[in-house]
Structures are given as C-alpha cells and as structure tokens.
Amino acid sequence: MRKYFSEYKGLTSYWVIVTIFTSIVNIYSQKLKGNILDIALSNEYSLLKNTVIILLISIILTSCLEFYNSVIRDRLIIKVMLSLKADFFKSLFSRSHKEFEELSEGDIIAKYTKQMMTIRTEYLAMGLLFLQYLILIISVTISMTLINIPITIVSIILLFAPMLTTKYFEAKLSKATKEEVEANQDHLKIVSGILKGIEAVKNYGIEDKIIKKYDKSNKIYKDMHAKENQVNSVTIGMSFFTSFAAQIIVTIYAAYMVYKGIISSGDFVTMIALVGVLKVPIYWLSNLYRSVILSKPSRQSIIRFIEEGYKKDIKEKIDININKYNIKYKDIDFSYGDQKLIQNLNMDLEENTINLIIGESGCGKSTAIKLLLGFIESKKGEILIGDHSVKNIKNLSSFFTIAKQEAFLFNGSMRENISLFEDISDDQIIEILKKVGLERYADRESLDIEIKESGNNFSGGEKKRISLARALLRKSPILILDEPLANIDENNMNLIEDLILSIKDRTVIIISHQFTKEKLDQFDKIYEFKGGMANEVYLERK
C-alpha cells in the first residue's frame, strides 16, 4: 500500500503538516486553561480578560483546523482508493485468457466490493486517524513532560493499557476476520453460481434443494460474522474499562502532587486537560490499531490479486509488426489432461482469403481457434502468423477480431456496443447496420437506444447481427466468426452470407454448419475436423 501513498506524497505530507499544527494549537488551548486559573488565584485580573479572549480564538482556530484536516484526509483516501481500484481493474486484463477463465466471478465481486470497502474504512480512514492521534499523543506527551515528568510517565503507562488489551486479542482478531472474509467469498461464489444457473434450476424443479444449499452457505457466513463481532465486542469492552480506570488513577495522583506543592493548581488543570486530550486518542488508538489489524487479510488479498495480474512471464513476449497475415498450423498436438483433442493438426490459410471450418461438436474446432488466439498453448508444434510464432507475439490481440457464437452486449447505447467506445462516426455505424439487416436501427436516434443487461431487450438474431456489425466494423487483418448464422432467420441469413463472402481485404475464418451448400464453392478453403485432425475438403469450382 505504500506505493499509493507515495503516488500522492505531496498531499500526504501536507496532511501531516496540518495535523501537527492542529495538535500544537490544541495543546496551547489546554495550557491557557491552566493559566486562567493561576491568574485568577494571583488576583492579576488585568491579564484575565486578554487570556480568555486568546483562549476563545485558539478554540475556534482548533475547530477550523480539525475541519480542514478532515477534508484533506478524505481527499487523500479518495485518491488512494481510485488508484487502487484502477490497478485492480487493469490487472484483470493483464492476465492471460486461461488465468482469466480460472477466476471466480463471485471472488472478484467480493474483492471489488467488501474487501475494497474494508481497505477504505478499516485501513485508510482508521489508519490515517491512527497516525493523526499518534501525532497528537506525541505532542501532548512532550508538553506534559515540560510541566511534570512523573505525572506524564504515570499517565502514559496507564492510558496505554487499552493498547495492551488489543495486542492480547490481536491473533484472535486476525483469525476471526480472515475466516469471515473467506466465508463471505465462498458465499458469494455460491450466490453467483445460482444466479447464472437459475434457468436450469427452474427447468429441473430443484428450487428447494438450491434454497437449502443457499441457507447452509448463508448460515456459515453468519456464524463467522457473529464470531468476528463477538471478539470485537470483548476487545472494545476491555479497552474502555482499562481507559476509564487509568484516567481516575491519574487524576488522584495529580491531585496528590498539588497537595504536596509540587505543581500549581493551574498546572493541575492543564495536566488534567491534557490527560483528557490524551484519553480519547489513546483509547481509540487501540481500536484504530485493531481496525488496521482487521484490514490485513483484505489488503493482502487485493495486493496479491493485483501483483498476480501484473506478473511477467519468464519468457517475455514482444510487440511484432507483421506484414503478411497468412496463418499456418504446423504439427499441432493438444490435450486436456489425458484426453487428446488435437493430433498432428496442419492447416494453411492464405492472407486475404475466406476459410470455412466444419466438424461435429467437440472435434477440436474451438480449441484450434483458442490456440491461434494464444488463449492456450500446444505442447507440440507451432502456429505461425506470417513468419512469427503466436507464442512470441505480445500484441497478438491487435491482429484479430472475434465474433463468438454467443453474442455479448454491454449495458450501454447501441452506438457504444457497436463502436466499442472507439472513435467511429455515426455514418459508418448506420451503414454497417443496414448491411447486416438492422435497418430499423439505422438512424442517429436509434443509436441512442439503451441496450439492457446482456441485450435482454433484443431478440437472439438481433444480438447476433449487432455482434457481427461491430466485428465487421473493426478493421483488423484477421476476422474470426463463430457460427455467424446462428439464430438468424432465413431472409437475413442470405444477406449475412453474401456480406461475409464479399470480404476481400482480410483473412477470414468461419466456423459454421449452416452455410448454404450452393455457396460453399465461394470459400477459398474448407477444413473438416475429425478425429483431432483437419482434412481439407476439395470442392468443384463453378
């Protein structure tokens, strides 16, 4: 976390300076209270009025400084959290496709919500307040020492007793918090899985069983949360008792010092006032320290997640400029565990050609594409784009556009979903909408239509064509279309087929079972996957 404070070291330093100055003014106000009593006892009434006025000014100034200090602290917290969340989000996209698929959506959501909130409230807010109180304690201690060292020593020892209480419970606090965080993550994973599979739950009529599973998970989380609260409550109660007892003992001891004539009545008032100032920060110091302890599992989890996302491969890839976009599979073997899915795969796809891949489900078509995209790596053989192996290309994704079988749409406007937030003119978007048979949306007003979550306010065919439109609009040298005709009616199917077959300036790879037989001869190459191998299908050209 030091990195994020270093990023805003100017603001952090400024906050520390304001905090120190606030402490000095506060201590001066307490000193004036004792002076007023000494002046009154010495009958020097001419000084009393001026001292009271100065005291009022110092109290007002202290209040203003406390407010300003809070504003700066909040600004610092906001900036640190913005940087931390930005790194968290960027680290998601720094992972390989395989690493990303292994992540749990529930775990990511738990980290981005609950754990981020814990860092903000328990570590940043409470941590900065801890530092503020520590500065105040040091300043007050120095001032008290100048008045009477023995009282200062007794006060500090007794008032720090709550810290010892918290330290005693530290291990239990850390363990209880870690268990609560883990239970919450497990619970969110189950909830996320249920929400994704709710259609299957209803189709199979297993609502009661799913509810029982949810109740069991929810009970485990509630038990862990209750356990954490119990440990917290015991710690707070013990801290309060020791703090209150310490203040009483200090007051009695200071009164004895006055009785013995060691300190004046004014010094007594000042010392008790300063002890009162110390009581709050020292009492809360133990609780703030406890909060920092409680935030440790969340901090470690978030930082570990970010570091794992940014980690570099041992074999560093490089950005490569490619001039020729022919694709060659050379003797590729690939297995999922002990199951060999692809064996001795060889394919040769020339630049700016249209190629069709066919084959039964599970025969390796999608795996072959994942290998090309670098999502997974083969143990044997290599795939070349031009003269470069895909394993060595860092900027691989810049060469491809993929329209997957399941069309995914973002929450946002039609314009945003097709342009994908790039600088593309409305005229270009309208033109491509017409080409894919979405004339009803081919006007500027319709581009502002809000697409709901997962495109639920559009039909399957419309979602498919929107996905195809944005793929065609992105001018990458290689275009991959996975079942581009799925969920599309017959009239629009012919339109889409002709549109795809008209592409002449890109290397196109299509995975499909639905192309019209009469148009198959327009493909440059057709490969049929069978038994883990790809055989070229030779068609008679018209």
Salt bridges, closest charged atoms under 4 A:
ASP87 OD2 - LYS3 NZ 2.61
GLU99 OE2 - LYS311 NZ 3.55
GLU101 OE2 - HIS97 ND1 3.56
GLU105 OE1 - LYS196 NZ 2.66
ASP107 OD1 - LYS111 NZ 3.01
GLU170 OE1 - LYS167 NZ 2.81
GLU179 OE1 - LYS227 NZ 3.04
GLU180 OE2 - LYS114 NZ 3.23
GLU180 OE2 - HIS225 ND1 3.28
ASP223 OD2 - LYS219 NZ 3.01
GLU228 OE1 - HIS225 ND1 3.87
GLU308 OE1 - ARG95 NH2 3.81
ASP333 OD2 - LYS340 NZ 3.48
ASP333 OD2 - LYS380 NZ 3.81
GLU351 OE1 - LYS324 NZ 3.66
ASP426 OD1 - ARG415 NE 2.90
ASP427 OD1 - ARG444 NH2 2.59
GLU431 OE2 - LYS435 NZ 3.58
ASP448 OD1 - ARG415 NH1 2.65
GLU462 OE2 - ARG440 NH1 3.18
GLU483 OE2 - HIS513 ND1 2.78
GLU497 OE1 - LYS519 NZ 3.06
ASP498 OD1 - LYS519 NZ 2.95
